[in-house]
Amino acid sequence: MPAPTRRLVAISRQVGAGGAYIGQALSRQLDIRYVDREILQEAARILGRDDRELESLEERVSSLWDRMAAVLSWGAPEAAYVPPPIPTLHEEDLFSVESGIIREVAAREDAVFVGRAATWVLRDTPGVVTVFLHAPEPLRVQRVMGDYHLTDESSARDLVRRSDQQRSRFLQSLTGGSWFNLSHYHLTIDTGAVSLDEATEVICRLVSLRHR
């Protein structure tokens, strides 16, 4: 069976598990494109929105109250006519556009993708290596404090837990898949048990094995 023509790595990660560091290291070692925030920037261009506006929609699920508010803003049947509001962009719209961008890049060139549900979007793409990075919460809290220059451990812990909840709900709501279903990934790595550089080497070896 011929080797796949594209070298693709899709990384899903818990905050503080080293996803950006490992993604960039893989890009350098494999000499392939690193794709992360530019997906959001391209989506903003396509949708005619500011990328800072779209950032708040990423990996977030609108609540039932958000949905009801959007419906009620049209007015009750017996109420006087209320002009419809400016169309609201929901996370489903952003997910659809970003998915298209991810597939387009993957079809065109070798790349490593970090976040933005790329492990789900590219799951059936020949040759892709899907990875889930995780680590114990205390270690992630310490990393987040360093990365975001936080001095309050309680705030960092809240950020870590909130991120986990939002990312899990995001994938469940938009794809029906569980973020923690390990069968979705070729490789899962505890970056508390191995260093970020060691994790990078393991992923590199797997990519090389799949493309011999």
Helices and strands as residue ranges (DSSP letters): E 8-13, H 19-30, E 33-35, H 37-47, H 51-55, H 64-72, H 91-108, E 111-114, H 118-121, E 128-134, H 137-147, H 153-175, G 182-184, E 187-190, H 196-210
